[in-house]
């Protein structure tokens, strides 16, 4: 079956697709979940956490994610929280790039199918 020559639009979609793939190769380690600071109140009535205004203890960093369908929490050091925030950011970038790859691929494949039908 003969194929139509590439249109400028198809060439542009292919170029954008390759750009997105290149961006994916630049992403570092990924990790799902979220990191949040937590503050606690102790049981000592004369502690600063019960003062007016209260000054709770913390921040204590906590990672939360779904693992095998269950919510998992892990307390992190400040340094670990920095790593996790970077990895989670990388994961979000990767997901966004994959979404855009799908959009570009859909446009490109639709053009290919249209050209093939017209030939």
ChimeraX attribute file (.defattr): number of C-alpha atoms within 10 A of each C-alpha:
attribute: neighborCount
match mode: 1-to-1
recipient: residues
	/A:1	5
	/A:2	6
	/A:3	12
	/A:4	13
	/A:5	11
	/A:6	12
	/A:7	12
	/A:8	9
	/A:9	12
	/A:10	19
	/A:11	12
	/A:12	14
	/A:13	21
	/A:14	16
	/A:15	12
	/A:16	16
	/A:17	20
	/A:18	13
	/A:19	12
	/A:20	17
	/A:21	13
	/A:22	11
	/A:23	13
	/A:24	16
	/A:25	9
	/A:26	10
	/A:27	14
	/A:28	12
	/A:29	13
	/A:30	16
	/A:31	16
	/A:32	18
	/A:33	19
	/A:34	17
	/A:35	21
	/A:36	15
	/A:37	14
	/A:38	13
	/A:39	13
	/A:40	11
	/A:41	15
	/A:42	12
	/A:43	8
	/A:44	9
	/A:45	10
	/A:46	9
	/A:47	14
	/A:48	15
	/A:49	18
	/A:50	15
	/A:51	11
	/A:52	7
	/A:53	8
	/A:54	11
	/A:55	14
	/A:56	16
	/A:57	14
	/A:58	11
	/A:59	13
	/A:60	15
	/A:61	19
	/A:62	19
	/A:63	19
	/A:64	15
	/A:65	16
	/A:66	12
	/A:67	11
	/A:68	7
	/A:69	7
	/A:70	8
	/A:71	10
	/A:72	12
	/A:73	15
	/A:74	11
	/A:75	16
	/A:76	18
	/A:77	13
	/A:78	14
	/A:79	9
	/A:80	15
	/A:81	20
	/A:82	14
	/A:83	15
	/A:84	22
	/A:85	19
	/A:86	16
	/A:87	20
	/A:88	19
	/A:89	20
	/A:90	20
	/A:91	19
	/A:92	16
	/A:93	16
	/A:94	20
	/A:95	13
	/A:96	12
	/A:97	17
	/A:98	15
	/A:99	12
	/A:100	15
	/A:101	19
	/A:102	13
	/A:103	13
	/A:104	20
	/A:105	17
	/A:106	13
	/A:107	15
	/A:108	19
	/A:109	13
	/A:110	13
	/A:111	17
	/A:112	17
	/A:113	11
	/A:114	12
	/A:115	15
	/A:116	14
	/A:117	10
	/A:118	8
	/A:119	10
